Amino acid sequence: MSDAPPKVPSRILVAEDTEVISLLMTEVLTRAGFEVELTKDGEECLEAAQRQLPDLIILDLMMPKLHGIEVLKRLRSDPETADVSVIVCSAKAFKAERAAAVELGVLAFVPKPFRPEELLDTVHAFFDRSVPLDPLASPATAAPIGKPYRPRIDFARPKMTLWGTRGSTPTPGAAFMRHGGNTSCMMIEKGDHKLIFDAGSGIRELGIELMREGPCRIHLFITHTHWDHIQGFPFFTPAFASGYEITVYGAEGFGKSLESVFRGQLDQDYFPVQMEDMSASIEFRHLEADPLDIGGIEVSWEYAHHPGATVGYKAKVDDTSVAWFPDDEFMAGYVGSPAGIDVDDPIVAPYRRLVDFLHGTDVLIHEAQYTSEEYPDKIGWGHSSVSNAALLAKFAEVRRWIVTHHDPMHDDRFLDDKLLLTRQELKALGSTTRVDHGHDGMVELL
């Protein structure tokens, strides 16, 4: 029978501020027969190290109060703890941190997230001296976990593309490049079904894209027949190609029919090609009360507050609703603060039908053409101020608002500041709507 004293467990001090990780370390190490003390920040680690002089410290680098590198410096500067052995277990083991830690005598790195056996093997190697430890030999990052994941954009999903976001007139030039200079045009696609909203100058580039795909059925919804919403149609190349079928929808006007307006802009006095020269099958339809169903996309409409027979549209694509109201003067004539106005205010009453129509919309594409300083001189022009449009977004509780129909006088730098102002207004109103500026070429998967 041996008279040797029982073996005293080796003492390990763990400095780790994430509870779930520190508990895992404790379980793994105590099960292996080690005595473990936990500390949750750099100051606690230093105090415990000076008090108990552990056989080994397992040290995180990203800790509260004192960074792990600073802990190492203070350990080495104190004669009592200068020789304490340290293994770093951290998610931050970049070259700079490694170099500093190695210079301060760290024996090994165990990158997070770690496998329990990996930590235990490193600790055993230290105590058994069975395998030499090399802090530069261990990987800087944890080994890959799980099967490689490489997501791809699902272009087969329904999507929305903005082809023109400028109001009134196209704006070429370097100062307008980021937001774009084409007038109103947007397309929603679901499978083979293509729904285009307005035919501003942006429809020209859209037509070039559609020609690459070959003949198809196109549904073109016109909000109203002001120039900036139809001026691109004479340059819409699918209209000149046989095999394309184009149905144009719009509200009944106050004078000319929808077809006569389109034919008029192709009059020989204005344009070298007439509608009779277009080879596509083109049909004009006035909007009816009931929503349309086009390939599972439900399209409904409501009048907008803009001169002429102007409407806006809402398309329900699967479980996502997208509303298109590029021209709409919400709360026309109101120049006061939006603060304190609620949806039941008498000033909102004439617009409740629109608010109800848009309520809960996922994506609202709606204008905010003028700042509050500009709007008093533009009352009755059919366009909203930023603050009034922000109230519409709040009252309708839309999830996301994309601002369109940018004024031709507003260049990119001006619009950047205007977006900040719009976000500020929404926040002040307590609205949870997320707002962005639309730009030519903007694509959203629905």
C-alpha positions, 0 to 999 in steps of 0.5 A: 500500500502506497503512502503517497499523498493524494494528487491535488487537482490542478487549478484553472482560472477561467476568464470568460464573460459569456455565461453559456461559454463559461458554464461549458468550460466549467463542465468540461474541465471539472469532469476531467478532474480540474479545479475551476474558478470563473471570472467574468471580466479583466479586473476579476481575473487579475484579482483572482490570479494574484489571490490563488496563483493558478496553474493555468489561466484560460483567457478571453481577449474581448472582456469588460473592464480590461481587454485580455491583452491588458490583463496579460501585460499586468500579469507579466509586470507583477513578479508574483504572477509573471510566470503564470501560464496562459492559454487564450480562448477567443473569437478575436485571434487576428494577427495583431492580437496574436503577435501581442499575446505571443510576445507576452508569453501565451502558450496556445490559442483556442479559437471560438467557437470551439469543440469541447474536446479541442479545448480539453486536448490543449489543456491536457497537452499543457499539463502532461507536456506530451505535445509541445504547444505552439501559439502560432501553430493553432488556426487563427479562426475556428474550423468551419462548422456545418455544410458550406452554405452558398445562397443564391438570389432567387430571380424566379421570385416576383420582383419589382423594378423602378425604371423611372423615378423623376417627376415632371421632366427627364433630368440628364447630367452628372448631378442626377446620376445616383437617383436617375433622370428618367420619368415615372415607370415601374414593373412588377413581374411574376413568372411570365406576367409583366405589369408596367405602371406608367410610361414615362421616359424610363419605359424606353430602357425597359423596352430594350430589356424586354426585347432581349427576352422575346415576345410576351404579354404586357399589361400597362397601367397608366395613372394619368396622361400627363407628359411625364407619365406617357412620354416614353411610349413612342420609344417603347420598342416592343410596341413596334415588334410583332408577337408582343401583346400590349394592353393599356389600362387607364381611367376615363378622362375628362375629354379625350379617351385613353387611346386618343391621347396615345394616338395624339402623341404619335401624330405625324406633326409630332412624331415620325411613326404613327400607331398604325406602324406599330406591329404589336397587338395593342388594346386600350381598356378603361378601368372598371370597379372590380379588381383585375386578376392577372396571373395571380396578381390582383390589381385594384385602383383608387383616385389620387389627388392630382389634376385630371383623371388620376389614379393610383394602383395597388398590386397584391403579389402573393402575400405582398402588396405594392402600391404605386402613387407617383402623383398625389397631393395629400392634405392639399393646402396644409402647410402647418406642422404634422405634429398633433394631427391624427387620422380622425382630424377633419382636415384628413376626412377628404382623404380617408378613402385613400388612407383606407385603400393603402392601409397595411400596404407592404410597399408604398411608392408615393411621392413627397416632391416638395420640402415644407419651404417649397410647398406653399408656392406649389399648392394645387399642383398635385404634389405632396410636401414631405411632412404631409406625405409622412402623415399618409405613411403613418396613417396608412401604417405602411411597412415601407415607403419608397419616395418617387417622382423626385423634383427635376430641381433636386439633384443627388446631394439635395435628395440625400438631405431630403431623405434624412429630413423625411426619416426625421419627420417619420420618427417625430410622428412615431411612425414605424414606416421604413423609408428610402428614396427610389432610384432608376434601376432599383430592384426589390424581390417580393 
